[in-house]
Amino acid sequence: MYYFTYIIKSVTPGKNKTYAGYTINVDKRLSQHNSNTGAKSTRGYKWKLVFKKKFKSKSDAMSYEYKIKRDRVLRKKILEKFDK
């Protein structure tokens, strides 16, 4: 089983919001975010996937998620590279 760290970006007009998380099923998780059953901070917005990275272990995926959430420079670089 693989784990993924992902970044989603709001497509709601006038909102420039991103969210980072980890999961085993990116499509299902994105669907949850878009149906307001995902993380509390993502409710009320529509989202698109802008980045995902695959890991062999849950701990590696969680560590990378933590790094993305804490390192704003890294997050900005990822968004510039993959959000087209």
C-alpha positions in Angstrom: 0.0 0.0 0.0 1.2 3.5 -0.8 0.6 6.8 0.9 0.4 10.2 -0.7 1.1 13.7 0.5 -1.0 16.2 -1.5 -1.7 19.9 -1.8 -5.1 21.2 -3.0 -5.9 24.8 -4.0 -9.2 26.5 -3.7 -11.0 27.3 -7.0 -13.6 29.4 -5.3 -13.5 32.9 -6.8 -11.8 35.5 -4.7 -10.1 32.9 -2.4 -6.4 32.0 -2.6 -6.3 29.2 -0.1 -4.3 25.9 -0.1 -4.4 22.8 2.1 -1.8 20.0 2.6 -2.6 16.5 3.8 -1.9 12.8 3.4 -4.0 9.9 2.4 -4.0 6.5 0.7 -6.6 7.5 -1.9 -6.1 11.0 -3.3 -9.3 10.9 -5.5 -11.5 9.9 -2.6 -9.9 12.5 -0.3 -10.4 15.3 -2.9 -14.0 14.2 -3.3 -14.5 14.5 0.5 -13.0 18.0 0.6 -15.3 19.1 -2.3 -18.4 17.6 -0.6 -17.7 19.4 2.7 -16.8 16.1 4.6 -13.1 16.7 4.6 -11.0 18.7 7.0 -12.9 21.4 8.8 -10.7 24.2 7.4 -11.6 23.0 3.8 -15.4 23.2 4.2 -17.3 25.7 2.1 -14.7 25.8 -0.8 -14.2 23.9 -4.0 -10.8 22.4 -4.5 -8.4 21.2 -7.2 -5.4 18.9 -6.8 -2.2 20.7 -7.6 0.4 18.3 -6.2 0.8 14.8 -4.9 3.8 12.7 -4.0 3.9 8.9 -3.3 5.5 7.3 -0.3 6.0 3.7 0.8 5.2 4.3 4.4 2.6 6.3 6.4 5.3 7.9 8.5 7.2 9.2 5.5 4.0 10.7 4.0 3.1 12.3 7.4 6.7 13.7 7.7 6.5 15.3 4.3 3.1 16.7 5.0 4.4 18.3 8.2 7.4 19.7 6.3 5.1 21.3 3.7 2.8 22.8 6.4 5.7 24.3 8.3 8.0 25.4 5.4 6.2 28.2 3.5 9.1 28.7 1.1 8.9 25.0 0.1 5.1 25.2 -0.3 5.4 28.2 -2.5 8.0 26.5 -4.7 5.8 23.5 -5.1 2.8 25.6 -6.0 4.8 27.6 -8.5 6.1 24.5 -10.2 2.9 22.4 -10.3 0.0 24.8 -10.2 -0.4 25.7 -13.9 
